[in-house]
Amino acid sequence: MIKKTFKIPDMTCSACAMKLESLEDALDGVKEVNASYHRLEMTIEYDDSMLTEEQVIAAVRKKGYTAIGA
């Protein structure tokens, strides 16, 4: 398991954070997702044998946001 934090500069409200947290159910290998509108970041814990950082970034992009590795 790996825990990684991404900056999400285009998150504009707490509903955006909830939308990003739904990645927990959408991606195989994800254990936990926490997004903070106030810090403009998302922390994700995932199994790096099942999911790559690029796949996480692509999934965030599909939700309509930009993820920048911190």
mmCIF file as gemmi writes it, N, C-alpha and C atoms, coordinates in Angstrom:
data_model
loop_
_atom_site.group_PDB
_atom_site.id
_atom_site.type_symbol
_atom_site.label_atom_id
_atom_site.label_alt_id
_atom_site.label_comp_id
_atom_site.label_asym_id
_atom_site.label_entity_id
_atom_site.label_seq_id
_atom_site.pdbx_PDB_ins_code
_atom_site.Cartn_x
_atom_site.Cartn_y
_atom_site.Cartn_z
_atom_site.occupancy
_atom_site.B_iso_or_equiv
_atom_site.pdbx_formal_charge
_atom_site.auth_seq_id
_atom_site.auth_asym_id
_atom_site.pdbx_PDB_model_num
ATOM 1 N N . MET Axp A 1 ? 0.849 -1.184 0 1 0 ? 1 A 1
ATOM 2 C CA . MET Axp A 1 ? 0 0 0 1 0 ? 1 A 1
ATOM 3 C C . MET Axp A 1 ? 0.888 1.239 0 1 0 ? 1 A 1
ATOM 4 N N . ILE Axp A 2 ? 0.383 2.242 -0.679 1 0 ? 2 A 1
ATOM 5 C CA . ILE Axp A 2 ? 1.084 3.521 -0.74 1 0 ? 2 A 1
ATOM 6 C C . ILE Axp A 2 ? 0.072 4.619 -0.412 1 0 ? 2 A 1
ATOM 7 N N . LYS Axp A 3 ? 0.537 5.653 0.279 1 0 ? 3 A 1
ATOM 8 C CA . LYS Axp A 3 ? -0.31 6.798 0.606 1 0 ? 3 A 1
ATOM 9 C C . LYS Axp A 3 ? 0.306 8.012 -0.069 1 0 ? 3 A 1
ATOM 10 N N . LYS Axp A 4 ? -0.49 8.696 -0.885 1 0 ? 4 A 1
ATOM 11 C CA . LYS Axp A 4 ? 0.027 9.815 -1.678 1 0 ? 4 A 1
ATOM 12 C C . LYS Axp A 4 ? -0.919 10.995 -1.582 1 0 ? 4 A 1
ATOM 13 N N . THR Axp A 5 ? -0.357 12.182 -1.55 1 0 ? 5 A 1
ATOM 14 C CA . THR Axp A 5 ? -1.141 13.416 -1.52 1 0 ? 5 A 1
ATOM 15 C C . THR Axp A 5 ? -0.972 14.155 -2.84 1 0 ? 5 A 1
ATOM 16 N N . PHE Axp A 6 ? -2.093 14.607 -3.362 1 0 ? 6 A 1
ATOM 17 C CA . PHE Axp A 6 ? -2.112 15.374 -4.609 1 0 ? 6 A 1
ATOM 18 C C . PHE Axp A 6 ? -2.737 16.734 -4.337 1 0 ? 6 A 1
ATOM 19 N N . LYS Axp A 7 ? -2.167 17.768 -4.931 1 0 ? 7 A 1
ATOM 20 C CA . LYS Axp A 7 ? -2.798 19.087 -4.928 1 0 ? 7 A 1
ATOM 21 C C . LYS Axp A 7 ? -3.912 19.059 -5.97 1 0 ? 7 A 1
ATOM 22 N N . ILE Axp A 8 ? -5.06 19.627 -5.629 1 0 ? 8 A 1
ATOM 23 C CA . ILE Axp A 8 ? -6.201 19.723 -6.547 1 0 ? 8 A 1
ATOM 24 C C . ILE Axp A 8 ? -6.564 21.211 -6.612 1 0 ? 8 A 1
ATOM 25 N N . PRO Axp A 9 ? -5.858 21.98 -7.441 1 0 ? 9 A 1
ATOM 26 C CA . PRO Axp A 9 ? -6.021 23.43 -7.432 1 0 ? 9 A 1
ATOM 27 C C . PRO Axp A 9 ? -7.384 23.928 -7.904 1 0 ? 9 A 1
ATOM 28 N N . ASP Axp A 10 ? -8.117 23.119 -8.666 1 0 ? 10 A 1
ATOM 29 C CA . ASP Axp A 10 ? -9.398 23.581 -9.198 1 0 ? 10 A 1
ATOM 30 C C . ASP Axp A 10 ? -10.608 23.079 -8.406 1 0 ? 10 A 1
ATOM 31 N N . MET Axp A 11 ? -10.384 22.621 -7.173 1 0 ? 11 A 1
ATOM 32 C CA . MET Axp A 11 ? -11.486 22.238 -6.284 1 0 ? 11 A 1
ATOM 33 C C . MET Axp A 11 ? -12.089 23.54 -5.734 1 0 ? 11 A 1
ATOM 34 N N . THR Axp A 12 ? -13.404 23.707 -5.885 1 0 ? 12 A 1
ATOM 35 C CA . THR Axp A 12 ? -14.022 24.984 -5.515 1 0 ? 12 A 1
ATOM 36 C C . THR Axp A 12 ? -15.01 24.916 -4.352 1 0 ? 12 A 1
ATOM 37 N N . CYS Axp A 13 ? -15.348 23.694 -3.89 1 0 ? 13 A 1
ATOM 38 C CA . CYS Axp A 13 ? -16.325 23.599 -2.802 1 0 ? 13 A 1
ATOM 39 C C . CYS Axp A 13 ? -16.242 22.232 -2.126 1 0 ? 13 A 1
ATOM 40 N N . SER Axp A 14 ? -16.969 22.077 -1.038 1 0 ? 14 A 1
ATOM 41 C CA . SER Axp A 14 ? -16.946 20.805 -0.317 1 0 ? 14 A 1
ATOM 42 C C . SER Axp A 14 ? -17.606 19.685 -1.125 1 0 ? 14 A 1
ATOM 43 N N . ALA Axp A 15 ? -18.53 20.033 -2.021 1 0 ? 15 A 1
ATOM 44 C CA . ALA Axp A 15 ? -19.134 19.015 -2.893 1 0 ? 15 A 1
ATOM 45 C C . ALA Axp A 15 ? -18.078 18.43 -3.839 1 0 ? 15 A 1
ATOM 46 N N . CYS Axp A 16 ? -17.111 19.255 -4.238 1 0 ? 16 A 1
ATOM 47 C CA . CYS Axp A 16 ? -16.006 18.771 -5.069 1 0 ? 16 A 1
ATOM 48 C C . CYS Axp A 16 ? -15.209 17.717 -4.299 1 0 ? 16 A 1
ATOM 49 N N . ALA Axp A 17 ? -14.97 17.981 -3.026 1 0 ? 17 A 1
ATOM 50 C CA . ALA Axp A 17 ? -14.231 17.03 -2.198 1 0 ? 17 A 1
ATOM 51 C C . ALA Axp A 17 ? -14.982 15.708 -2.115 1 0 ? 17 A 1
ATOM 52 N N . MET Axp A 18 ? -16.293 15.764 -1.957 1 0 ? 18 A 1
ATOM 53 C CA . MET Axp A 18 ? -17.1 14.549 -1.889 1 0 ? 18 A 1
ATOM 54 C C . MET Axp A 18 ? -17.035 13.783 -3.211 1 0 ? 18 A 1
ATOM 55 N N . LYS Axp A 19 ? -17.043 14.52 -4.305 1 0 ? 19 A 1
ATOM 56 C CA . LYS Axp A 19 ? -16.959 13.89 -5.621 1 0 ? 19 A 1
ATOM 57 C C . LYS Axp A 19 ? -15.634 13.145 -5.77 1 0 ? 19 A 1
ATOM 58 N N . LEU Axp A 20 ? -14.55 13.749 -5.304 1 0 ? 20 A 1
ATOM 59 C CA . LEU Axp A 20 ? -13.245 13.102 -5.372 1 0 ? 20 A 1
ATOM 60 C C . LEU Axp A 20 ? -13.167 11.9 -4.433 1 0 ? 20 A 1
ATOM 61 N N . GLU Axp A 21 ? -13.802 11.985 -3.286 1 0 ? 21 A 1
ATOM 62 C CA . GLU Axp A 21 ? -13.792 10.87 -2.354 1 0 ? 21 A 1
ATOM 63 C C . GLU Axp A 21 ? -14.539 9.662 -2.908 1 0 ? 21 A 1
ATOM 64 N N . SER Axp A 22 ? -15.398 9.876 -3.902 1 0 ? 22 A 1
ATOM 65 C CA . SER Axp A 22 ? -16.107 8.751 -4.519 1 0 ? 22 A 1
ATOM 66 C C . SER Axp A 22 ? -15.162 7.865 -5.322 1 0 ? 22 A 1
ATOM 67 N N . LEU Axp A 23 ? -13.92 8.302 -5.535 1 0 ? 23 A 1
ATOM 68 C CA . LEU Axp A 23 ? -12.923 7.47 -6.21 1 0 ? 23 A 1
ATOM 69 C C . LEU Axp A 23 ? -12.659 6.195 -5.417 1 0 ? 23 A 1
ATOM 70 N N . GLU Axp A 24 ? -12.926 6.241 -4.118 1 0 ? 24 A 1
ATOM 71 C CA . GLU Axp A 24 ? -12.72 5.073 -3.26 1 0 ? 24 A 1
ATOM 72 C C . GLU Axp A 24 ? -13.53 3.874 -3.765 1 0 ? 24 A 1
ATOM 73 N N . ASP Axp A 25 ? -14.737 4.136 -4.24 1 0 ? 25 A 1
ATOM 74 C CA . ASP Axp A 25 ? -15.59 3.063 -4.75 1 0 ? 25 A 1
ATOM 75 C C . ASP Axp A 25 ? -15.376 2.813 -6.245 1 0 ? 25 A 1
ATOM 76 N N . ALA Axp A 26 ? -14.836 3.799 -6.948 1 0 ? 26 A 1
ATOM 77 C CA . ALA Axp A 26 ? -14.725 3.708 -8.405 1 0 ? 26 A 1
ATOM 78 C C . ALA Axp A 26 ? -13.473 2.981 -8.89 1 0 ? 26 A 1
ATOM 79 N N . LEU Axp A 27 ? -12.432 2.951 -8.076 1 0 ? 27 A 1
ATOM 80 C CA . LEU Axp A 27 ? -11.164 2.362 -8.507 1 0 ? 27 A 1
ATOM 81 C C . LEU Axp A 27 ? -10.812 1.131 -7.676 1 0 ? 27 A 1
ATOM 82 N N . ASP Axp A 28 ? -10.462 0.056 -8.359 1 0 ? 28 A 1
ATOM 83 C CA . ASP Axp A 28 ? -9.999 -1.143 -7.67 1 0 ? 28 A 1
ATOM 84 C C . ASP Axp A 28 ? -8.633 -0.871 -7.048 1 0 ? 28 A 1
ATOM 85 N N . GLY Axp A 29 ? -8.443 -1.349 -5.838 1 0 ? 29 A 1
ATOM 86 C CA . GLY Axp A 29 ? -7.157 -1.195 -5.167 1 0 ? 29 A 1
ATOM 87 C C . GLY Axp A 29 ? -7.081 0.005 -4.242 1 0 ? 29 A 1
ATOM 88 N N . VAL Axp A 30 ? -8.121 0.833 -4.208 1 0 ? 30 A 1
ATOM 89 C CA . VAL Axp A 30 ? -8.115 2.011 -3.343 1 0 ? 30 A 1
ATOM 90 C C . VAL Axp A 30 ? -8.662 1.63 -1.966 1 0 ? 30 A 1
ATOM 91 N N . LYS Axp A 31 ? -7.894 1.948 -0.94 1 0 ? 31 A 1
ATOM 92 C CA . LYS Axp A 31 ? -8.334 1.676 0.429 1 0 ? 31 A 1
ATOM 93 C C . LYS Axp A 31 ? -9.091 2.864 1.001 1 0 ? 31 A 1
ATOM 94 N N . GLU Axp A 32 ? -8.558 4.082 0.774 1 0 ? 32 A 1
ATOM 95 C CA . GLU Axp A 32 ? -9.162 5.272 1.375 1 0 ? 32 A 1
ATOM 96 C C . GLU Axp A 32 ? -8.814 6.52 0.571 1 0 ? 32 A 1
ATOM 97 N N . VAL Axp A 33 ? -9.782 7.438 0.497 1 0 ? 33 A 1
ATOM 98 C CA . VAL Axp A 33 ? -9.572 8.738 -0.142 1 0 ? 33 A 1
ATOM 99 C C . VAL Axp A 33 ? -10.106 9.81 0.796 1 0 ? 33 A 1
ATOM 100 N N . ASN Axp A 34 ? -9.281 10.815 1.068 1 0 ? 34 A 1
ATOM 101 C CA . ASN Axp A 34 ? -9.702 11.975 1.843 1 0 ? 34 A 1
ATOM 102 C C . ASN Axp A 34 ? -9.373 13.222 1.045 1 0 ? 34 A 1
ATOM 103 N N . ALA Axp A 35 ? -10.377 14.039 0.792 1 0 ? 35 A 1
ATOM 104 C CA . ALA Axp A 35 ? -10.168 15.279 0.043 1 0 ? 35 A 1
ATOM 105 C C . ALA Axp A 35 ? -10.533 16.461 0.936 1 0 ? 35 A 1
ATOM 106 N N . SER Axp A 36 ? -9.752 17.52 0.831 1 0 ? 36 A 1
ATOM 107 C CA . SER Axp A 36 ? -9.995 18.722 1.631 1 0 ? 36 A 1
ATOM 108 C C . SER Axp A 36 ? -10.095 19.943 0.719 1 0 ? 36 A 1
ATOM 109 N N . TYR Axp A 37 ? -11.286 20.523 0.692 1 0 ? 37 A 1
ATOM 110 C CA . TYR Axp A 37 ? -11.494 21.747 -0.082 1 0 ? 37 A 1
ATOM 111 C C . TYR Axp A 37 ? -10.652 22.889 0.497 1 0 ? 37 A 1
ATOM 112 N N . HIS Axp A 38 ? -10.532 22.957 1.806 1 0 ? 38 A 1
ATOM 113 C CA . HIS Axp A 38 ? -9.8 24.054 2.452 1 0 ? 38 A 1
ATOM 114 C C . HIS Axp A 38 ? -8.301 24.004 2.148 1 0 ? 38 A 1
ATOM 115 N N . ARG Axp A 39 ? -7.756 22.791 2.024 1 0 ? 39 A 1
ATOM 116 C CA . ARG Axp A 39 ? -6.324 22.655 1.713 1 0 ? 39 A 1
ATOM 117 C C . ARG Axp A 39 ? -6.076 22.446 0.229 1 0 ? 39 A 1
ATOM 118 N N . LEU Axp A 40 ? -7.164 22.277 -0.544 1 0 ? 40 A 1
ATOM 119 C CA . LEU Axp A 40 ? -7.068 22.017 -1.986 1 0 ? 40 A 1
ATOM 120 C C . LEU Axp A 40 ? -6.169 20.809 -2.274 1 0 ? 40 A 1
ATOM 121 N N . GLU Axp A 41 ? -6.419 19.73 -1.515 1 0 ? 41 A 1
ATOM 122 C CA . GLU Axp A 41 ? -5.641 18.529 -1.738 1 0 ? 41 A 1
ATOM 123 C C . GLU Axp A 41 ? -6.449 17.269 -1.458 1 0 ? 41 A 1
ATOM 124 N N . MET Axp A 42 ? -5.94 16.179 -1.983 1 0 ? 42 A 1
ATOM 125 C CA . MET Axp A 42 ? -6.556 14.871 -1.812 1 0 ? 42 A 1
ATOM 126 C C . MET Axp A 42 ? -5.459 13.882 -1.421 1 0 ? 42 A 1
ATOM 127 N N . THR Axp A 43 ? -5.734 13.089 -0.391 1 0 ? 43 A 1
ATOM 128 C CA . THR Axp A 43 ? -4.825 12.025 0.012 1 0 ? 43 A 1
ATOM 129 C C . THR Axp A 43 ? -5.504 10.713 -0.307 1 0 ? 43 A 1
ATOM 130 N N . ILE Axp A 44 ? -4.76 9.838 -0.957 1 0 ? 44 A 1
ATOM 131 C CA . ILE Axp A 44 ? -5.314 8.549 -1.376 1 0 ? 44 A 1
ATOM 132 C C . ILE Axp A 44 ? -4.361 7.439 -0.935 1 0 ? 44 A 1
ATOM 133 N N . GLU Axp A 45 ? -4.932 6.392 -0.368 1 0 ? 45 A 1
ATOM 134 C CA . GLU Axp A 45 ? -4.159 5.211 -0.003 1 0 ? 45 A 1
ATOM 135 C C . GLU Axp A 45 ? -4.609 4.089 -0.923 1 0 ? 45 A 1
ATOM 136 N N . TYR Axp A 46 ? -3.648 3.503 -1.633 1 0 ? 46 A 1
ATOM 137 C CA . TYR Axp A 46 ? -4 2.486 -2.625 1 0 ? 46 A 1
ATOM 138 C C . TYR Axp A 46 ? -2.908 1.432 -2.747 1 0 ? 46 A 1
ATOM 139 N N . ASP Axp A 47 ? -3.298 0.302 -3.314 1 0 ? 47 A 1
ATOM 140 C CA . ASP Axp A 47 ? -2.392 -0.813 -3.559 1 0 ? 47 A 1
ATOM 141 C C . ASP Axp A 47 ? -1.654 -0.53 -4.861 1 0 ? 47 A 1
ATOM 142 N N . ASP Axp A 48 ? -0.363 -0.233 -4.752 1 0 ? 48 A 1
ATOM 143 C CA . ASP Axp A 48 ? 0.404 0.145 -5.942 1 0 ? 48 A 1
ATOM 144 C C . ASP Axp A 48 ? 0.716 -1.041 -6.85 1 0 ? 48 A 1
ATOM 145 N N . SER Axp A 49 ? 0.304 -2.242 -6.466 1 0 ? 49 A 1
ATOM 146 C CA . SER Axp A 49 ? 0.428 -3.376 -7.388 1 0 ? 49 A 1
ATOM 147 C C . SER Axp A 49 ? -0.813 -3.487 -8.28 1 0 ? 49 A 1
ATOM 148 N N . MET Axp A 50 ? -1.871 -2.748 -7.92 1 0 ? 50 A 1
ATOM 149 C CA . MET Axp A 50 ? -3.116 -2.769 -8.692 1 0 ? 50 A 1
ATOM 150 C C . MET Axp A 50 ? -3.379 -1.463 -9.441 1 0 ? 50 A 1
ATOM 151 N N . LEU Axp A 51 ? -2.732 -0.385 -9.003 1 0 ? 51 A 1
ATOM 152 C CA . LEU Axp A 51 ? -3.051 0.944 -9.502 1 0 ? 51 A 1
ATOM 153 C C . LEU Axp A 51 ? -1.782 1.772 -9.549 1 0 ? 51 A 1
ATOM 154 N N . THR Axp A 52 ? -1.632 2.576 -10.612 1 0 ? 52 A 1
ATOM 155 C CA . THR Axp A 52 ? -0.46 3.448 -10.714 1 0 ? 52 A 1
ATOM 156 C C . THR Axp A 52 ? -0.862 4.892 -10.411 1 0 ? 52 A 1
ATOM 157 N N . GLU Axp A 53 ? 0.127 5.705 -10.145 1 0 ? 53 A 1
ATOM 158 C CA . GLU Axp A 53 ? -0.118 7.132 -9.912 1 0 ? 53 A 1
ATOM 159 C C . GLU Axp A 53 ? -0.774 7.763 -11.146 1 0 ? 53 A 1
ATOM 160 N N . GLU Axp A 54 ? -0.353 7.35 -12.321 1 0 ? 54 A 1
ATOM 161 C CA . GLU Axp A 54 ? -0.927 7.888 -13.561 1 0 ? 54 A 1
ATOM 162 C C . GLU Axp A 54 ? -2.41 7.542 -13.678 1 0 ? 54 A 1
ATOM 163 N N . GLN Axp A 55 ? -2.788 6.339 -13.234 1 0 ? 55 A 1
ATOM 164 C CA . GLN Axp A 55 ? -4.195 5.944 -13.263 1 0 ? 55 A 1
ATOM 165 C C . GLN Axp A 55 ? -5.016 6.78 -12.273 1 0 ? 55 A 1
ATOM 166 N N . VAL Axp A 56 ? -4.434 7.091 -11.131 1 0 ? 56 A 1
ATOM 167 C CA . VAL Axp A 56 ? -5.123 7.945 -10.156 1 0 ? 56 A 1
ATOM 168 C C . VAL Axp A 56 ? -5.337 9.329 -10.759 1 0 ? 56 A 1
ATOM 169 N N . ILE Axp A 57 ? -4.303 9.892 -11.36 1 0 ? 57 A 1
ATOM 170 C CA . ILE Axp A 57 ? -4.398 11.217 -11.979 1 0 ? 57 A 1
ATOM 171 C C . ILE Axp A 57 ? -5.455 11.214 -13.085 1 0 ? 57 A 1
ATOM 172 N N . ALA Axp A 58 ? -5.475 10.156 -13.893 1 0 ? 58 A 1
ATOM 173 C CA . ALA Axp A 58 ? -6.47 10.049 -14.972 1 0 ? 58 A 1
ATOM 174 C C . ALA Axp A 58 ? -7.888 9.962 -14.406 1 0 ? 58 A 1
ATOM 175 N N . ALA Axp A 59 ? -8.069 9.241 -13.301 1 0 ? 59 A 1
ATOM 176 C CA . ALA Axp A 59 ? -9.388 9.121 -12.684 1 0 ? 59 A 1
ATOM 177 C C . ALA Axp A 59 ? -9.855 10.468 -12.124 1 0 ? 59 A 1
ATOM 178 N N . VAL Axp A 60 ? -8.928 11.228 -11.555 1 0 ? 60 A 1
ATOM 179 C CA . VAL Axp A 60 ? -9.26 12.569 -11.057 1 0 ? 60 A 1
ATOM 180 C C . VAL Axp A 60 ? -9.657 13.461 -12.236 1 0 ? 60 A 1
ATOM 181 N N . ARG Axp A 61 ? -8.934 13.345 -13.343 1 0 ? 61 A 1
ATOM 182 C CA . ARG Axp A 61 ? -9.238 14.13 -14.542 1 0 ? 61 A 1
ATOM 183 C C . ARG Axp A 61 ? -10.64 13.799 -15.05 1 0 ? 61 A 1
ATOM 184 N N . LYS Axp A 62 ? -11.027 12.513 -15.016 1 0 ? 62 A 1
ATOM 185 C CA . LYS Axp A 62 ? -12.37 12.108 -15.448 1 0 ? 62 A 1
ATOM 186 C C . LYS Axp A 62 ? -13.455 12.732 -14.579 1 0 ? 62 A 1
ATOM 187 N N . LYS Axp A 63 ? -13.112 13.013 -13.321 1 0 ? 63 A 1
ATOM 188 C CA . LYS Axp A 63 ? -14.071 13.676 -12.417 1 0 ? 63 A 1
ATOM 189 C C . LYS Axp A 63 ? -14.13 15.175 -12.665 1 0 ? 63 A 1
ATOM 190 N N . GLY Axp A 64 ? -13.205 15.682 -13.505 1 0 ? 64 A 1
ATOM 191 C CA . GLY Axp A 64 ? -13.231 17.098 -13.87 1 0 ? 64 A 1
ATOM 192 C C . GLY Axp A 64 ? -12.211 17.965 -13.149 1 0 ? 64 A 1
ATOM 193 N N . TYR Axp A 65 ? -11.198 17.339 -12.542 1 0 ? 65 A 1
ATOM 194 C CA . TYR Axp A 65 ? -10.219 18.094 -11.76 1 0 ? 65 A 1
ATOM 195 C C . TYR Axp A 65 ? -8.796 17.785 -12.201 1 0 ? 65 A 1
ATOM 196 N N . THR Axp A 66 ? -7.873 18.601 -11.747 1 0 ? 66 A 1
ATOM 197 C CA . THR Axp A 66 ? -6.459 18.423 -12.026 1 0 ? 66 A 1
ATOM 198 C C . THR Axp A 66 ? -5.772 17.937 -10.767 1 0 ? 66 A 1
ATOM 199 N N . ALA Axp A 67 ? -4.984 16.861 -10.878 1 0 ? 67 A 1
ATOM 200 C CA . ALA Axp A 67 ? -4.234 16.339 -9.738 1 0 ? 67 A 1
ATOM 201 C C . ALA Axp A 67 ? -2.755 16.56 -9.999 1 0 ? 67 A 1
ATOM 202 N N . ILE Axp A 68 ? -2.09 17.187 -9.029 1 0 ? 68 A 1
ATOM 203 C CA . ILE Axp A 68 ? -0.66 17.458 -9.13 1 0 ? 68 A 1
ATOM 204 C C . ILE Axp A 68 ? 0.018 16.747 -7.978 1 0 ? 68 A 1
ATOM 205 N N . GLY Axp A 69 ? 0.934 15.859 -8.285 1 0 ? 69 A 1
ATOM 206 C CA . GLY Axp A 69 ? 1.656 15.123 -7.245 1 0 ? 69 A 1
ATOM 207 C C . GLY Axp A 69 ? 2.39 16.075 -6.329 1 0 ? 69 A 1
ATOM 208 N N . ALA Axp A 70 ? 2.25 15.852 -5.028 1 0 ? 70 A 1
ATOM 209 C CA . ALA Axp A 70 ? 2.888 16.753 -4.049 1 0 ? 70 A 1
ATOM 210 C C . ALA Axp A 70 ? 4.202 16.175 -3.555 1 0 ? 70 A 1
